[in-house]
């Protein structure tokens, strides 16, 4: 009985009825939907990366001001601020490295899935409805959804949001510290 239910579930997954994204049209229509979704997600990824680049540049210039100001004025007063800044920078660096690893993993996953698509295209000459080609191609689309799209949305984009929040908080800390530093008199 358990074997029958497993086979039934597997059949539903292969057919796309039990998947996060169900496809109901022709293969060409469904693939067009997948391609559009990929473009949309990759555009969103580029948007996050652009935001990160902008904030990283702002952080870099504020960090330079922070250290210039701090190095010229009452170092004892700034010891705590320097330690806080260093701890925040260390955390941001660790988060950035995690994001780089995740991006690299996703890029390799996408590359592997693209190679799988090309193999499917080369392997089959009969490509009509109900053929093994269609079945394998739909499996490829499902793998793209579960192994790439889902990880983009749940892991990478959430990682970007967290990192953006942390870098914005660090920029706020730097702005406040530089403002305080500029107001203090040299002792």
N, C-alpha and C positions, 0 to 999 in steps of 0.2 A: 504493500500500500504506500509506504514511504517513497519507493522508487517511482511509482506512478505520479505522485504529487510533485516530486522533484523534476521529472520530465515535463510535466505540465507547466510548472513555473518557468523552466528553462525555455520552453516553446514560447510562452508569453513574452519573456524577455527578448528573445531573438526577433519575434515579430514586432516588438516595440510597443506592445500593449501595456507592459508593466514597467515602463521606463520613465525617467524624469521628463523626457520629451517624446511624445508619441507622434509618429508620422503617419498620415492617413492618405496622402496624395500619391501621385506617381513618383518614381524614384527621382526624376529630374526636378520636380517641384520640391520634394523633400530635401534634396541636396542643395537646391537654391536657398532654402530656408536655413540650412546648416551653414552654408557659406556666408550668408548675411549675418547670422549670429556670430560667426567667427570674426568677421570684419568689425562688428559692433563691439565685441569684447576686446579685440585688439586695439581699437580706437580708445576705448575706456582705459586700457592699460597704458597707452601712450600718454593719455591725459594725466594719469597719476604720475607717470615718470616725468612729465613736464613740470607738474607742481613740485615734485621732489627736487628737481634741478633748480627751480626758482628759489625754493626755501633753503636749499643747500648753499646757494650763492649768498643769500641774505645772512644766513648763519655764519658763513665764513667771514664776511665783512664785519659783522658785529663782534665776532670772536676776536678779530684783529684789534678792533677798537677797545674791547674789554681788556685784553692783555696789555695794550699800550698804556691805557689809563691806569690800570692796576699797578703796573710796574713802576709808574712814576709817583704814586701817592701811597702813603700809609699802608705798607704791606701787611702789617699786623691786623689791621681792620679787615683786609680783604682775604685773609687766610681761609676763612669759612666759605666765602663766595667762590674762591678758587677751587676748593675741595668739592663744592657742590657742582660747579661747572665741569670739573674733570669727571665726576661720577656720572653726570648726565651725558657727557660726550662718550664715555665708555659704553653706557647703555645704548646710545644711538648707534655707535659703531657695531655693537653686537647685533642689534636689530637689522642694520643695513646689510651685514654679512649674511644673516639668515634669509633676507629678501633676495640677495644675489644668488644664494644657493637654490632657493625655490624657483627663481626665474630660470636659472640654468637647467634645473630638472624639468620644468615645463617646456622649455625650448627643445630639450632632448626628446621629451614625450611627443611633442608635436612633430618633430622631425621623424621619429619612428612611425607615427601614425601616417604621415604623408608617404613614407616609403611603403607602408602596408597598402595604402590606396593605389600607389603606382603598380605594385605587384598584382593586385586584384585586376587592375585595368589590363595588364599584359597577359595575365593568366587566362582570361576568358574572352572568347570570340563571340559567343552568343550572349547578348546583353539585354534581352527583352524581359518583360514582366514574368515573374515566377521562375526565373533561371537561377542556377547557383550563383551567378554573378550578382544578381539583385540581392540575394540572401547575404552574401559576403559583404557587399557594399553597404547594406543596411547595418550589418554588424560593425563595420568600420565607422559608420556615422554614430552609432551608439557608443562605441569606444571613444570617439572624439568628444562626445557629450560627457561621458562619465570620467574619462581619464584626463581630459584637458579643460573643457569649459567649466566643469564643476570646480576643479581645483583653482582655476583662475578666479572664479567668483568667491569661493569660500575661503581659500587660503591666501592667495596672492593679494586680492583686492582688500580683504580684511587686514592683512599685514600692512598694506600701504596706508590704510586708514589709521591704523594704530601708530605707525611710524610718523605719518603726517601730524597727528595729534601731539606726539612727543616732541617732534622738532619744533612745532609751533610753540609749545610750552617752553622749550629751551630758548627760543628766540625771544619770547616774552621776558624770561629771566635775564637774558643778555641786555635787552633794551632797558629794563629797569635798573640793572646794575650799572650800565654805562651812564645812564641819566644820573644816578646817585653819585657815581664817581666824578662826573663833570661838575657837580654842585659842590663837592667837598674841596676844602682848601688844602693846599700842600702844607704838611707839618714839618 
